[in-house]
Amino acid sequence: MNVNNFLQSEATQFVGTAAANTIGLVIGTIHEDIKALLQIPDEYQAISIVSSRTGTVAQAIAIDDAVKAVNVKLLRFEMAIDAGKQCGQGCLFVLGAENISDARRLVEIALKQIDY
């Protein structure tokens, strides 16, 4: 499987950034092989990604608020020690949505809440 071909999607969107090196992305069309690899249920056509290099608590609270406002489900959460020599650990949230508008709205709400 050539992963580079799967990542060249026109439906991939950079949504924005927030405090603590946080970035928000949306992938609107997920290839079936990637769904199988990441164990994403078939009902989700889009995924939201919120990731931070040096924070987790503010991101987790923001994701919780955003999930309550939009029809999405947390699919994966991972934490790692920061390689940037700053305090805190990094995090990765992957959330599933039935459509791209819900996925994008979740990231927009989460990024706004992190800055708040």
Biopython code that builds the backbone (N, CA, C, O; Angstrom):
import numpy as np
from Bio.PDB.StructureBuilder import StructureBuilder

atoms = [
    (1, "MET", "N", (0.839, -1.173, 0.000)),
    (1, "MET", "CA", (0.000, 0.000, 0.000)),
    (1, "MET", "C", (0.886, 1.240, 0.000)),
    (1, "MET", "O", (1.785, 1.355, 0.834)),
    (2, "ASN", "N", (0.650, 2.155, -0.911)),
    (2, "ASN", "CA", (1.391, 3.404, -0.980)),
    (2, "ASN", "C", (0.621, 4.473, -0.220)),
    (2, "ASN", "O", (-0.373, 4.996, -0.723)),
    (3, "VAL", "N", (1.069, 4.801, 0.980)),
    (3, "VAL", "CA", (0.359, 5.735, 1.848)),
    (3, "VAL", "C", (0.302, 7.128, 1.231)),
    (3, "VAL", "O", (-0.682, 7.839, 1.437)),
    (4, "ASN", "N", (1.312, 7.539, 0.488)),
    (4, "ASN", "CA", (1.323, 8.873, -0.102)),
    (4, "ASN", "C", (0.125, 9.104, -1.012)),
    (4, "ASN", "O", (-0.405, 10.215, -1.049)),
    (5, "ASN", "N", (-0.315, 8.087, -1.747)),
    (5, "ASN", "CA", (-1.484, 8.242, -2.608)),
    (5, "ASN", "C", (-2.748, 8.495, -1.793)),
    (5, "ASN", "O", (-3.619, 9.248, -2.229)),
    (6, "PHE", "N", (-2.862, 7.881, -0.622)),
    (6, "PHE", "CA", (-4.049, 8.046, 0.198)),
    (6, "PHE", "C", (-4.095, 9.415, 0.867)),
    (6, "PHE", "O", (-5.176, 9.920, 1.171)),
    (7, "LEU", "N", (-2.938, 10.015, 1.096)),
    (7, "LEU", "CA", (-2.893, 11.298, 1.786)),
    (7, "LEU", "C", (-3.066, 12.476, 0.839)),
    (7, "LEU", "O", (-3.137, 13.616, 1.296)),
    (8, "GLN", "N", (-3.137, 12.238, -0.455)),
    (8, "GLN", "CA", (-3.299, 13.290, -1.445)),
    (8, "GLN", "C", (-4.781, 13.546, -1.724)),
    (8, "GLN", "O", (-5.208, 13.525, -2.878)),
    (9, "SER", "N", (-5.551, 13.781, -0.688)),
    (9, "SER", "CA", (-6.990, 13.971, -0.820)),
    (9, "SER", "C", (-7.325, 15.443, -0.918)),
    (9, "SER", "O", (-6.758, 16.263, -0.196)),
    (10, "GLU", "N", (-8.249, 15.785, -1.812)),
    (10, "GLU", "CA", (-8.698, 17.162, -1.921)),
    (10, "GLU", "C", (-9.586, 17.547, -0.744)),
    (10, "GLU", "O", (-9.817, 18.732, -0.506)),
    (11, "ALA", "N", (-10.078, 16.574, -0.017)),
    (11, "ALA", "CA", (-10.969, 16.845, 1.100)),
    (11, "ALA", "C", (-10.211, 17.051, 2.412)),
    (11, "ALA", "O", (-10.843, 17.240, 3.451)),
    (12, "THR", "N", (-8.871, 17.019, 2.395)),
    (12, "THR", "CA", (-8.090, 17.281, 3.594)),
    (12, "THR", "C", (-8.014, 18.787, 3.795)),
    (12, "THR", "O", (-7.644, 19.521, 2.879)),
    (13, "GLN", "N", (-8.364, 19.247, 4.991)),
    (13, "GLN", "CA", (-8.417, 20.679, 5.259)),
    (13, "GLN", "C", (-7.647, 21.025, 6.517)),
    (13, "GLN", "O", (-7.788, 20.367, 7.547)),
    (14, "PHE", "N", (-6.828, 22.066, 6.425)),
    (14, "PHE", "CA", (-6.204, 22.660, 7.599)),
    (14, "PHE", "C", (-7.230, 23.633, 8.166)),
    (14, "PHE", "O", (-7.667, 24.543, 7.462)),
    (15, "VAL", "N", (-7.620, 23.458, 9.419)),
    (15, "VAL", "CA", (-8.651, 24.314, 10.009)),
    (15, "VAL", "C", (-8.033, 25.465, 10.789)),
    (15, "VAL", "O", (-8.516, 26.593, 10.701)),
    (16, "GLY", "N", (-6.983, 25.204, 11.544)),
    (16, "GLY", "CA", (-6.353, 26.283, 12.292)),
    (16, "GLY", "C", (-5.432, 25.778, 13.377)),
    (16, "GLY", "O", (-5.166, 24.582, 13.498)),
    (17, "THR", "N", (-4.945, 26.740, 14.174)),
    (17, "THR", "CA", (-4.042, 26.429, 15.281)),
    (17, "THR", "C", (-4.559, 27.099, 16.549)),
    (17, "THR", "O", (-5.431, 27.966, 16.503)),
    (18, "ALA", "N", (-4.006, 26.680, 17.672)),
    (18, "ALA", "CA", (-4.357, 27.260, 18.971)),
    (18, "ALA", "C", (-3.126, 27.194, 19.867)),
    (18, "ALA", "O", (-2.042, 26.809, 19.428)),
    (19, "ALA", "N", (-3.307, 27.571, 21.112)),
    (19, "ALA", "CA", (-2.206, 27.589, 22.079)),
    (19, "ALA", "C", (-1.587, 26.205, 22.250)),
    (19, "ALA", "O", (-2.194, 25.192, 21.901)),
    (20, "ALA", "N", (-0.374, 26.178, 22.790)),
    (20, "ALA", "CA", (0.365, 24.944, 23.099)),
    (20, "ALA", "C", (0.653, 24.122, 21.851)),
    (20, "ALA", "O", (0.570, 22.894, 21.881)),
    (21, "ASN", "N", (0.990, 24.793, 20.756)),
    (21, "ASN", "CA", (1.337, 24.115, 19.498)),
    (21, "ASN", "C", (0.235, 23.173, 19.036)),
    (21, "ASN", "O", (0.519, 22.072, 18.562)),
    (22, "THR", "N", (-1.018, 23.594, 19.169)),
    (22, "THR", "CA", (-2.159, 22.777, 18.786)),
    (22, "THR", "C", (-2.515, 23.044, 17.331)),
    (22, "THR", "O", (-2.483, 24.186, 16.873)),
    (23, "ILE", "N", (-2.854, 21.986, 16.614)),
    (23, "ILE", "CA", (-3.254, 22.096, 15.217)),
    (23, "ILE", "C", (-4.550, 21.305, 15.016)),
    (23, "ILE", "O", (-4.759, 20.266, 15.642)),
    (24, "GLY", "N", (-5.404, 21.808, 14.147)),
    (24, "GLY", "CA", (-6.660, 21.137, 13.850)),
    (24, "GLY", "C", (-6.781, 20.849, 12.360)),
    (24, "GLY", "O", (-6.584, 21.740, 11.533)),
    (25, "LEU", "N", (-7.103, 19.612, 12.020)),
    (25, "LEU", "CA", (-7.233, 19.170, 10.633)),
    (25, "LEU", "C", (-8.529, 18.393, 10.463)),
    (25, "LEU", "O", (-9.086, 17.859, 11.423)),
    (26, "VAL", "N", (-8.995, 18.342, 9.224)),
    (26, "VAL", "CA", (-10.164, 17.536, 8.868)),
    (26, "VAL", "C", (-9.819, 16.746, 7.623)),
    (26, "VAL", "O", (-9.247, 17.288, 6.678)),
    (27, "ILE", "N", (-10.163, 15.468, 7.617)),
    (27, "ILE", "CA", (-10.030, 14.638, 6.416)),
    (27, "ILE", "C", (-11.442, 14.197, 6.063)),
    (27, "ILE", "O", (-12.073, 13.443, 6.804)),
    (28, "GLY", "N", (-11.928, 14.674, 4.928)),
    (28, "GLY", "CA", (-13.318, 14.483, 4.553)),
    (28, "GLY", "C", (-13.627, 13.190, 3.841)),
    (28, "GLY", "O", (-14.774, 12.743, 3.850)),
    (29, "THR", "N", (-12.643, 12.581, 3.229)),
    (29, "THR", "CA", (-12.846, 11.313, 2.529)),
    (29, "THR", "C", (-11.747, 10.362, 2.974)),
    (29, "THR", "O", (-10.563, 10.634, 2.774)),
    (30, "ILE", "N", (-12.142, 9.249, 3.576)),
    (30, "ILE", "CA", (-11.172, 8.306, 4.116)),
    (30, "ILE", "C", (-11.163, 7.060, 3.240)),
    (30, "ILE", "O", (-12.208, 6.444, 3.026)),
    (31, "HIS", "N", (-10.013, 6.692, 2.742)),
    (31, "HIS", "CA", (-9.869, 5.485, 1.928)),
    (31, "HIS", "C", (-10.171, 4.259, 2.791)),
    (31, "HIS", "O", (-9.869, 4.246, 3.984)),
    (32, "GLU", "N", (-10.758, 3.245, 2.194)),
    (32, "GLU", "CA", (-11.156, 2.040, 2.927)),
    (32, "GLU", "C", (-9.977, 1.348, 3.615)),
    (32, "GLU", "O", (-10.135, 0.803, 4.708)),
    (33, "ASP", "N", (-8.801, 1.363, 2.989)),
    (33, "ASP", "CA", (-7.625, 0.744, 3.608)),
    (33, "ASP", "C", (-7.199, 1.499, 4.870)),
    (33, "ASP", "O", (-6.790, 0.891, 5.859)),
    (34, "ILE", "N", (-7.300, 2.815, 4.821)),
    (34, "ILE", "CA", (-6.955, 3.617, 5.996)),
    (34, "ILE", "C", (-7.981, 3.385, 7.105)),
    (34, "ILE", "O", (-7.625, 3.307, 8.280)),
    (35, "LYS", "N", (-9.258, 3.277, 6.723)),
    (35, "LYS", "CA", (-10.297, 2.966, 7.722)),
    (35, "LYS", "C", (-9.993, 1.647, 8.428)),
    (35, "LYS", "O", (-10.132, 1.539, 9.647)),
    (36, "ALA", "N", (-9.582, 0.660, 7.665)),
    (36, "ALA", "CA", (-9.263, -0.642, 8.251)),
    (36, "ALA", "C", (-8.028, -0.548, 9.148)),
    (36, "ALA", "O", (-8.001, -1.121, 10.238)),
    (37, "LEU", "N", (-7.020, 0.166, 8.692)),
    (37, "LEU", "CA", (-5.779, 0.301, 9.455)),
    (37, "LEU", "C", (-6.008, 1.009, 10.787)),
    (37, "LEU", "O", (-5.452, 0.602, 11.807)),
    (38, "LEU", "N", (-6.821, 2.064, 10.789)),
    (38, "LEU", "CA", (-7.085, 2.828, 12.002)),
    (38, "LEU", "C", (-8.320, 2.332, 12.758)),
    (38, "LEU", "O", (-8.686, 2.886, 13.795)),
    (39, "GLN", "N", (-8.956, 1.285, 12.229)),
    (39, "GLN", "CA", (-10.151, 0.692, 12.840)),
    (39, "GLN", "C", (-11.272, 1.719, 12.996)),
    (39, "GLN", "O", (-11.882, 1.836, 14.059)),
    (40, "ILE", "N", (-11.531, 2.459, 11.920)),
    (40, "ILE", "CA", (-12.600, 3.460, 11.904)),
    (40, "ILE", "C", (-13.873, 2.788, 11.400)),
    (40, "ILE", "O", (-13.866, 2.211, 10.312)),
    (41, "PRO", "N", (-14.962, 2.846, 12.159)),
    (41, "PRO", "CA", (-16.224, 2.230, 11.719)),
    (41, "PRO", "C", (-16.714, 2.822, 10.395)),
    (41, "PRO", "O", (-16.456, 3.987, 10.095)),
    (42, "ASP", "N", (-17.418, 2.016, 9.614)),
    (42, "ASP", "CA", (-17.882, 2.427, 8.291)),
    (42, "ASP", "C", (-18.820, 3.626, 8.314)),
    (42, "ASP", "O", (-18.915, 4.352, 7.324)),
    (43, "GLU", "N", (-19.512, 3.845, 9.428)),
    (43, "GLU", "CA", (-20.488, 4.938, 9.470)),
    (43, "GLU", "C", (-19.844, 6.319, 9.422)),
    (43, "GLU", "O", (-20.523, 7.307, 9.139)),
    (44, "TYR", "N", (-18.542, 6.401, 9.694)),
    (44, "TYR", "CA", (-17.855, 7.694, 9.705)),
    (44, "TYR", "C", (-17.177, 7.945, 8.363)),
    (44, "TYR", "O", (-16.298, 7.195, 7.941)),
    (45, "GLN", "N", (-17.606, 9.015, 7.706)),
    (45, "GLN", "CA", (-17.066, 9.364, 6.396)),
    (45, "GLN", "C", (-15.961, 10.409, 6.488)),
    (45, "GLN", "O", (-15.205, 10.593, 5.534)),
    (46, "ALA", "N", (-15.861, 11.093, 7.620)),
    (46, "ALA", "CA", (-14.855, 12.139, 7.810)),
    (46, "ALA", "C", (-14.256, 11.994, 9.203)),
    (46, "ALA", "O", (-14.888, 11.463, 10.116)),
    (47, "ILE", "N", (-13.020, 12.479, 9.348)),
    (47, "ILE", "CA", (-12.405, 12.485, 10.674)),
    (47, "ILE", "C", (-11.861, 13.870, 10.990)),
    (47, "ILE", "O", (-11.405, 14.601, 10.111)),
    (48, "SER", "N", (-11.925, 14.205, 12.265)),
    (48, "SER", "CA", (-11.333, 15.422, 12.795)),
    (48, "SER", "C", (-10.077, 15.019, 13.545)),
    (48, "SER", "O", (-10.053, 14.000, 14.236)),
    (49, "ILE", "N", (-9.041, 15.820, 13.404)),
    (49, "ILE", "CA", (-7.789, 15.557, 14.111)),
    (49, "ILE", "C", (-7.402, 16.824, 14.866)),
    (49, "ILE", "O", (-7.277, 17.896, 14.275)),
    (50, "VAL", "N", (-7.215, 16.692, 16.165)),
    (50, "VAL", "CA", (-6.699, 17.783, 16.986)),
    (50, "VAL", "C", (-5.476, 17.228, 17.694)),
    (50, "VAL", "O", (-5.548, 16.211, 18.385)),
    (51, "SER", "N", (-4.356, 17.908, 17.513)),
    (51, "SER", "CA", (-3.100, 17.408, 18.062)),
    (51, "SER", "C", (-2.301, 18.564, 18.649)),
    (51, "SER", "O", (-2.359, 19.693, 18.162)),
    (52, "SER", "N", (-1.556, 18.258, 19.704)),
    (52, "SER", "CA", (-0.725, 19.262, 20.351)),
    (52, "SER", "C", (0.616, 18.658, 20.731)),
    (52, "SER", "O", (0.707, 17.485, 21.094)),
    (53, "ARG", "N", (1.635, 19.465, 20.644)),
    (53, "ARG", "CA", (2.963, 19.011, 21.022)),
    (53, "ARG", "C", (3.198, 19.115, 22.509)),
    (53, "ARG", "O", (3.915, 18.298, 23.087)),
    (54, "THR", "N", (2.598, 20.118, 23.138)),
    (54, "THR", "CA", (2.959, 20.383, 24.537)),
    (54, "THR", "C", (1.766, 20.542, 25.469)),
    (54, "THR", "O", (1.915, 21.108, 26.552)),
    (55, "GLY", "N", (0.624, 20.076, 25.097)),
    (55, "GLY", "CA", (-0.527, 20.211, 25.986)),
    (55, "GLY", "C", (-1.474, 19.046, 25.853)),
    (55, "GLY", "O", (-1.524, 18.391, 24.812)),
    (56, "THR", "N", (-2.232, 18.783, 26.913)),
    (56, "THR", "CA", (-3.247, 17.741, 26.859)),
    (56, "THR", "C", (-4.507, 18.153, 27.605)),
    (56, "THR", "O", (-5.609, 17.900, 27.119)),
    (57, "VAL", "N", (-4.380, 18.776, 28.764)),
    (57, "VAL", "CA", (-5.540, 19.058, 29.596)),
    (57, "VAL", "C", (-6.492, 20.032, 28.914)),
    (57, "VAL", "O", (-7.688, 19.757, 28.821)),
    (58, "ALA", "N", (-5.987, 21.157, 28.438)),
    (58, "ALA", "CA", (-6.851, 22.135, 27.763)),
    (58, "ALA", "C", (-7.473, 21.531, 26.507)),
    (58, "ALA", "O", (-8.632, 21.806, 26.194)),
    (59, "GLN", "N", (-6.714, 20.716, 25.792)),
    (59, "GLN", "CA", (-7.222, 20.083, 24.580)),
    (59, "GLN", "C", (-8.337, 19.093, 24.922)),
    (59, "GLN", "O", (-9.352, 19.043, 24.227)),
    (60, "ALA", "N", (-8.155, 18.309, 25.983)),
    (60, "ALA", "CA", (-9.169, 17.330, 26.377)),
    (60, "ALA", "C", (-10.466, 18.022, 26.790)),
    (60, "ALA", "O", (-11.550, 17.571, 26.420)),
    (61, "ILE", "N", (-10.367, 19.104, 27.548)),
    (61, "ILE", "CA", (-11.558, 19.846, 27.958)),
    (61, "ILE", "C", (-12.241, 20.457, 26.734)),
    (61, "ILE", "O", (-13.467, 20.419, 26.625)),
    (62, "ALA", "N", (-11.457, 21.016, 25.818)),
    (62, "ALA", "CA", (-12.021, 21.621, 24.607)),
    (62, "ALA", "C", (-12.700, 20.575, 23.729)),
    (62, "ALA", "O", (-13.773, 20.829, 23.183)),
    (63, "ILE", "N", (-12.085, 19.403, 23.590)),
    (63, "ILE", "CA", (-12.689, 18.321, 22.802)),
    (63, "ILE", "C", (-13.989, 17.876, 23.459)),
    (63, "ILE", "O", (-14.975, 17.628, 22.765)),
    (64, "ASP", "N", (-14.007, 17.772, 24.768)),
    (64, "ASP", "CA", (-15.229, 17.378, 25.478)),
    (64, "ASP", "C", (-16.359, 18.366, 25.195)),
    (64, "ASP", "O", (-17.484, 17.956, 24.910)),
    (65, "ASP", "N", (-16.064, 19.662, 25.273)),
    (65, "ASP", "CA", (-17.080, 20.682, 24.972)),
    (65, "ASP", "C", (-17.555, 20.584, 23.527)),
    (65, "ASP", "O", (-18.750, 20.705, 23.256)),
    (66, "ALA", "N", (-16.635, 20.367, 22.607)),
    (66, "ALA", "CA", (-16.975, 20.313, 21.181)),
    (66, "ALA", "C", (-17.797, 19.074, 20.844)),
    (66, "ALA", "O", (-18.723, 19.151, 20.036)),
    (67, "VAL", "N", (-17.474, 17.941, 21.447)),
    (67, "VAL", "CA", (-18.213, 16.700, 21.192)),
    (67, "VAL", "C", (-19.668, 16.849, 21.646)),
    (67, "VAL", "O", (-20.576, 16.310, 21.013)),
    (68, "LYS", "N", (-19.883, 17.576, 22.734)),
    (68, "LYS", "CA", (-21.246, 17.793, 23.228)),
    (68, "LYS", "C", (-22.058, 18.691, 22.293)),
    (68, "LYS", "O", (-23.289, 18.650, 22.307)),
    (69, "ALA", "N", (-21.370, 19.504, 21.477)),
    (69, "ALA", "CA", (-22.057, 20.445, 20.588)),
    (69, "ALA", "C", (-22.281, 19.895, 19.175)),
    (69, "ALA", "O", (-23.135, 20.395, 18.443)),
    (70, "VAL", "N", (-21.517, 18.872, 18.794)),
    (70, "VAL", "CA", (-21.546, 18.365, 17.421)),
    (70, "VAL", "C", (-21.710, 16.841, 17.456)),
    (70, "VAL", "O", (-21.332, 16.193, 18.433)),
    (71, "ASN", "N", (-22.272, 16.280, 16.392)),
    (71, "ASN", "CA", (-22.503, 14.838, 16.314)),
    (71, "ASN", "C", (-21.239, 14.110, 15.845)),
    (71, "ASN", "O", (-21.108, 13.771, 14.669)),
    (72, "VAL", "N", (-20.316, 13.875, 16.777)),
    (72, "VAL", "CA", (-19.071, 13.163, 16.484)),
    (72, "VAL", "C", (-18.772, 12.194, 17.613)),
    (72, "VAL", "O", (-19.399, 12.246, 18.671)),
    (73, "LYS", "N", (-17.798, 11.300, 17.379)),
    (73, "LYS", "CA", (-17.411, 10.327, 18.401)),
    (73, "LYS", "C", (-15.890, 10.240, 18.463)),
    (73, "LYS", "O", (-15.214, 10.223, 17.434)),
    (74, "LEU", "N", (-15.371, 10.186, 19.669)),
    (74, "LEU", "CA", (-13.935, 10.013, 19.862)),
    (74, "LEU", "C", (-13.554, 8.598, 19.443)),
    (74, "LEU", "O", (-14.088, 7.624, 19.974)),
    (75, "LEU", "N", (-12.635, 8.486, 18.496)),
    (75, "LEU", "CA", (-12.197, 7.186, 18.002)),
    (75, "LEU", "C", (-10.844, 6.776, 18.577)),
    (75, "LEU", "O", (-10.598, 5.594, 18.819)),
    (76, "ARG", "N", (-9.973, 7.751, 18.792)),
    (76, "ARG", "CA", (-8.626, 7.433, 19.261)),
    (76, "ARG", "C", (-8.068, 8.619, 20.037)),
    (76, "ARG", "O", (-8.252, 9.776, 19.659)),
    (77, "PHE", "N", (-7.381, 8.302, 21.131)),
    (77, "PHE", "CA", (-6.694, 9.312, 21.931)),
    (77, "PHE", "C", (-5.333, 8.760, 22.307)),
    (77, "PHE", "O", (-5.225, 7.656, 22.842)),
    (78, "GLU", "N", (-4.301, 9.530, 22.026)),
    (78, "GLU", "CA", (-2.942, 9.104, 22.356)),
    (78, "GLU", "C", (-2.192, 10.260, 22.993)),
    (78, "GLU", "O", (-2.436, 11.428, 22.687)),
    (79, "MET", "N", (-1.272, 9.908, 23.889)),
    (79, "MET", "CA", (-0.406, 10.896, 24.523)),
    (79, "MET", "C", (1.048, 10.476, 24.332)),
    (79, "MET", "O", (1.370, 9.290, 24.270)),
    (80, "ALA", "N", (1.906, 11.475, 24.242)),
    (80, "ALA", "CA", (3.338, 11.208, 24.108)),
    (80, "ALA", "C", (4.123, 12.269, 24.862)),
    (80, "ALA", "O", (3.634, 13.379, 25.073)),
    (81, "ILE", "N", (5.319, 11.934, 25.259)),
    (81, "ILE", "CA", (6.180, 12.908, 25.920)),
    (81, "ILE", "C", (6.662, 13.896, 24.876)),
    (81, "ILE", "O", (7.017, 13.511, 23.762)),
    (82, "ASP", "N", (6.675, 15.181, 25.243)),
    (82, "ASP", "CA", (7.063, 16.243, 24.313)),
    (82, "ASP", "C", (8.533, 16.139, 23.931)),
    (82, "ASP", "O", (9.407, 15.966, 24.780)),
    (83, "ALA", "N", (8.779, 16.249, 22.638)),
    (83, "ALA", "CA", (10.155, 16.237, 22.152)),
    (83, "ALA", "C", (10.690, 17.652, 21.997)),
    (83, "ALA", "O", (11.848, 17.832, 21.621)),
    (84, "GLY", "N", (9.875, 18.653, 22.278)),
    (84, "GLY", "CA", (10.273, 20.040, 22.093)),
    (84, "GLY", "C", (10.916, 20.669, 23.304)),
    (84, "GLY", "O", (11.139, 21.880, 23.321)),
    (85, "LYS", "N", (11.221, 19.884, 24.318)),
    (85, "LYS", "CA", (11.882, 20.336, 25.547)),
    (85, "LYS", "C", (11.081, 21.420, 26.267)),
    (85, "LYS", "O", (11.648, 22.296, 26.920)),
    (86, "GLN", "N", (9.763, 21.350, 26.139)),
    (86, "GLN", "CA", (8.884, 22.241, 26.881)),
    (86, "GLN", "C", (8.100, 21.400, 27.868)),
    (86, "GLN", "O", (8.074, 20.174, 27.766)),
    (87, "CYS", "N", (7.462, 22.057, 28.823)),
    (87, "CYS", "CA", (6.719, 21.285, 29.818)),
    (87, "CYS", "C", (5.454, 20.695, 29.195)),
    (87, "CYS", "O", (4.899, 21.250, 28.246)),
    (88, "GLY", "N", (5.019, 19.597, 29.727)),
    (88, "GLY", "CA", (3.783, 18.974, 29.269)),
    (88, "GLY", "C", (4.019, 17.842, 28.300)),
    (88, "GLY", "O", (5.125, 17.639, 27.800)),
    (89, "GLN", "N", (2.951, 17.110, 28.048)),
    (89, "GLN", "CA", (3.010, 16.010, 27.098)),
    (89, "GLN", "C", (2.149, 16.357, 25.886)),
    (89, "GLN", "O", (1.256, 17.201, 25.967)),
    (90, "GLY", "N", (2.422, 15.708, 24.781)),
    (90, "GLY", "CA", (1.645, 15.937, 23.581)),
    (90, "GLY", "C", (0.425, 15.041, 23.551)),
    (90, "GLY", "O", (0.318, 14.091, 24.326)),
    (91, "CYS", "N", (-0.497, 15.351, 22.646)),
    (91, "CYS", "CA", (-1.704, 14.547, 22.536)),
    (91, "CYS", "C", (-2.176, 14.494, 21.090)),
    (91, "CYS", "O", (-1.844, 15.352, 20.271)),
    (92, "LEU", "N", (-2.957, 13.465, 20.803)),
    (92, "LEU", "CA", (-3.569, 13.296, 19.491)),
    (92, "LEU", "C", (-4.993, 12.800, 19.717)),
    (92, "LEU", "O", (-5.211, 11.764, 20.346)),
    (93, "PHE", "N", (-5.956, 13.553, 19.197)),
    (93, "PHE", "CA", (-7.366, 13.161, 19.245)),
    (93, "PHE", "C", (-7.822, 12.914, 17.814)),
    (93, "PHE", "O", (-7.631, 13.768, 16.948)),
    (94, "VAL", "N", (-8.418, 11.766, 17.558)),
    (94, "VAL", "CA", (-9.020, 11.456, 16.261)),
    (94, "VAL", "C", (-10.492, 11.187, 16.520)),
    (94, "VAL", "O", (-10.847, 10.308, 17.305)),
    (95, "LEU", "N", (-11.347, 11.955, 15.848)),
    (95, "LEU", "CA", (-12.791, 11.864, 16.067)),
    (95, "LEU", "C", (-13.489, 11.581, 14.749)),
    (95, "LEU", "O", (-13.109, 12.120, 13.710)),
    (96, "GLY", "N", (-14.505, 10.739, 14.792)),
    (96, "GLY", "CA", (-15.246, 10.367, 13.600)),
    (96, "GLY", "C", (-16.523, 11.166, 13.459)),
    (96, "GLY", "O", (-17.201, 11.445, 14.447)),
    (97, "ALA", "N", (-16.855, 11.539, 12.217)),
    (97, "ALA", "CA", (-18.090, 12.274, 11.925)),
    (97, "ALA", "C", (-18.745, 11.670, 10.691)),
    (97, "ALA", "O", (-18.071, 11.131, 9.813)),
    (98, "GLU", "N", (-20.058, 11.768, 10.640)),
    (98, "GLU", "CA", (-20.788, 11.234, 9.489)),
    (98, "GLU", "C", (-20.650, 12.120, 8.261)),
    (98, "GLU", "O", (-20.823, 11.648, 7.137)),
    (99, "ASN", "N", (-20.340, 13.408, 8.461)),
    (99, "ASN", "CA", (-20.127, 14.298, 7.317)),
    (99, "ASN", "C", (-19.029, 15.306, 7.624)),
    (99, "ASN", "O", (-18.660, 15.511, 8.780)),
    (100, "ILE", "N", (-18.524, 15.917, 6.593)),
    (100, "ILE", "CA", (-17.370, 16.803, 6.732)),
    (100, "ILE", "C", (-17.717, 18.087, 7.482)),
    (100, "ILE", "O", (-16.855, 18.654, 8.152)),
    (101, "SER", "N", (-18.955, 18.554, 7.383)),
    (101, "SER", "CA", (-19.319, 19.793, 8.079)),
    (101, "SER", "C", (-19.290, 19.600, 9.601)),
    (101, "SER", "O", (-18.855, 20.495, 10.326)),
    (102, "ASP", "N", (-19.746, 18.446, 10.085)),
    (102, "ASP", "CA", (-19.650, 18.165, 11.517)),
    (102, "ASP", "C", (-18.196, 18.055, 11.959)),
    (102, "ASP", "O", (-17.827, 18.546, 13.026)),
    (103, "ALA", "N", (-17.379, 17.417, 11.144)),
    (103, "ALA", "CA", (-15.965, 17.248, 11.475)),
    (103, "ALA", "C", (-15.274, 18.610, 11.577)),
    (103, "ALA", "O", (-14.505, 18.855, 12.507)),
    (104, "ARG", "N", (-15.551, 19.486, 10.621)),
    (104, "ARG", "CA", (-14.929, 20.819, 10.621)),
    (104, "ARG", "C", (-15.440, 21.664, 11.793)),
    (104, "ARG", "O", (-14.662, 22.358, 12.446)),
    (105, "ARG", "N", (-16.725, 21.603, 12.051)),
    (105, "ARG", "CA", (-17.303, 22.389, 13.145)),
    (105, "ARG", "C", (-16.701, 21.967, 14.486)),
    (105, "ARG", "O", (-16.440, 22.814, 15.340)),
    (106, "LEU", "N", (-16.483, 20.674, 14.675)),
    (106, "LEU", "CA", (-15.866, 20.199, 15.908)),
    (106, "LEU", "C", (-14.492, 20.827, 16.111)),
    (106, "LEU", "O", (-14.182, 21.310, 17.200)),
    (107, "VAL", "N", (-13.672, 20.822, 15.069)),
    (107, "VAL", "CA", (-12.322, 21.375, 15.189)),
    (107, "VAL", "C", (-12.377, 22.876, 15.457)),
    (107, "VAL", "O", (-11.598, 23.386, 16.262)),
    (108, "GLU", "N", (-13.280, 23.584, 14.798)),
    (108, "GLU", "CA", (-13.406, 25.019, 15.020)),
    (108, "GLU", "C", (-13.763, 25.323, 16.477)),
    (108, "GLU", "O", (-13.169, 26.209, 17.091)),
    (109, "ILE", "N", (-14.725, 24.595, 17.022)),
    (109, "ILE", "CA", (-15.136, 24.793, 18.417)),
    (109, "ILE", "C", (-13.986, 24.452, 19.357)),
    (109, "ILE", "O", (-13.705, 25.209, 20.287)),
    (110, "ALA", "N", (-13.324, 23.338, 19.130)),
    (110, "ALA", "CA", (-12.232, 22.905, 20.000)),
    (110, "ALA", "C", (-11.096, 23.926, 20.003)),
    (110, "ALA", "O", (-10.588, 24.269, 21.070)),
    (111, "LEU", "N", (-10.691, 24.411, 18.850)),
    (111, "LEU", "CA", (-9.590, 25.376, 18.782)),
    (111, "LEU", "C", (-9.953, 26.674, 19.497)),
    (111, "LEU", "O", (-9.110, 27.272, 20.165)),
    (112, "LYS", "N", (-11.198, 27.109, 19.360)),
    (112, "LYS", "CA", (-11.634, 28.325, 20.048)),
    (112, "LYS", "C", (-11.617, 28.126, 21.570)),
    (112, "LYS", "O", (-11.209, 29.017, 22.314)),
    (113, "GLN", "N", (-12.064, 26.949, 22.022)),
    (113, "GLN", "CA", (-12.094, 26.649, 23.450)),
    (113, "GLN", "C", (-10.683, 26.532, 24.037)),
    (113, "GLN", "O", (-10.464, 26.916, 25.186)),
    (114, "ILE", "N", (-9.741, 26.017, 23.278)),
    (114, "ILE", "CA", (-8.358, 25.903, 23.763)),
    (114, "ILE", "C", (-7.786, 27.285, 24.001)),
    (114, "ILE", "O", (-7.136, 27.516, 25.021)),
    (115, "ASP", "N", (-8.013, 28.199, 23.087)),
    (115, "ASP", "CA", (-7.503, 29.564, 23.270)),
    (115, "ASP", "C", (-8.204, 30.279, 24.422)),
    (115, "ASP", "O", (-7.624, 31.152, 25.067)),
    (116, "TYR", "N", (-9.463, 29.899, 24.674)),
    (116, "TYR", "CA", (-10.206, 30.521, 25.771)),
    (116, "TYR", "C", (-9.581, 30.132, 27.101)),
    (116, "TYR", "O", (-10.059, 30.552, 28.154)),
]
sb = StructureBuilder()
sb.init_structure("model")
sb.init_model(0)
sb.init_chain("A")
sb.init_seg("    ")
for serial, (resi, resn, name, xyz) in enumerate(atoms, 1):
    if name == "N":
        sb.init_residue(resn, " ", resi, " ")
    sb.init_atom(name, np.array(xyz, "f"), 0.0, 1.0, " ", f" {name:<3s}", serial, name[0])
structure = sb.get_structure()
